[in-house]
Amino acid sequence: MMLSYRAPLTQIVILGMASLMTSGMHSAYFSLKFANGATGQSTTVISTGGSPFYWSAVIAAFLGGGLLNIIKPKHQVFVGGLSYSLYIALSAIIQQSPPPSPTATIVQPIASVLLGVGTGLLGSAQAALVMIYPTEDRKASYFATLWLLICLGPAMGDGMAFLLDSVNPKFTVTTSTSAAFAMITFFGSFWALSMCDPSTIIREDGTAVNPPEVGQISSELVQLGRLLKSPRLALLLLYLVTSNYFYYWQSTAINVHYFSLRTVHFNSVGFWLAQGVGAWLMAWILDSNRPRRTRAVIGLVVVLASCCVVWSGGLLYQFLAYNDVLPQAGADLFGLGSTPNAAAVSILYVLMGAVDAMFQAFAFWLVGALTNDYATLARFGGYLKSMQTLGVTLSWALGSAGQVRPSDQCIVIVVLICLSLVAAYVVILALQDTSKAADAALLEESK
């Protein structure tokens, strides 16, 4: 069946394509930069600028949920997307005058903050719309569609880096390459303007999306403050933080630490493609015809079982195989320097990608199950993305500063997963089979 242009799923695909051409191409570009020999820093520092980016993204994502009730989603996605082309352009300038030059010293933190704000605005819009547009029985499928498109960007970038590094390890990222990626991300941000207004969207069951009247900044700030007092969101706080906390350890302690540069990119391709598989597996479970609470319990059990398998492997790797190779060399699956455990560690890393997506998919579905109200879900989306960004921020800050050893970080992750799943189960116990009655009461209160 052909989807109309104004169909909710079509709009999510348009949003996904905009994300692919902005944040996705940003990841692709810096995968090439990392392969270009910038091995003295992690890809995270190279592609974001570190601390200024993360903390500005946390704040912008939280506020972005309320902003979505004031401006049109396409304008928020447009502004968020522009930050990626601007950051790539500024990075090319910094490349010509690297630190500690005055130009780099001034431009780098400014560029990082701008990217953080843009990332927060784009991420909050993605999180909100993927919960607002679908019907109650399609929320996980919509997330999986969007997530697959988002993950294609870094997968493409690492694929290109793997091929280039295999053919010519000394290739360089030229100014022309930077300009090309800046133009692609620039086009992607304008692509977002092709999204329809939410007021014209009709869901598959015939219900209208019904965005609220344009809100006031002061009232939205009050509503955002009230989110922090919500018992359900307080219970989900740990789960949301955990859902992005483990990325830093996986990238640095497994992939970058253990493998050669070429194999890092090869593994990353599998990692990001596995994310799409994991998201769709959860969609199949969470969008089934069973009662909502039953689906939630099954989903939680699947996430728990998956985490037990891969993080048991993670603990075994950390305490038995972590020191198998010298960080300066790294195991190479395609040449000299491989170790007996290299293939197993590579598979473990890819499987972690699938489980990460399952963990995240459940987070989006669970928050989306709390209500169908547009204004509320917009704020929930900002809160969700902000707490997820807080998770990776804390993990990065502790790990990059050397305050927490990789072995301790691994244990912390396992403990966080266990505690967050318990908190998620408490939220599940209060789930109703539909949010329509609660939404009707909310509507009456707002009149």
SULRA-V672112 format. One record per helix or strand of 2 or more residues. SS is the DSSP state (a for helix, b for strand). FROM is the first residue (numbers start at 1). LEN is the number of residues. If there is no record, write none. Layout:
((SS;FROM;LEN) (SS;FROM;LEN))
This chain:
((a;8;28) (a;43;6) (a;51;17) (a;73;24) (a;102;31) (a;139;29) (a;175;20) (a;198;3) (a;217;11) (a;231;28) (a;261;26) (a;292;30) (a;342;27) (a;374;27) (a;406;24) (a;436;11))
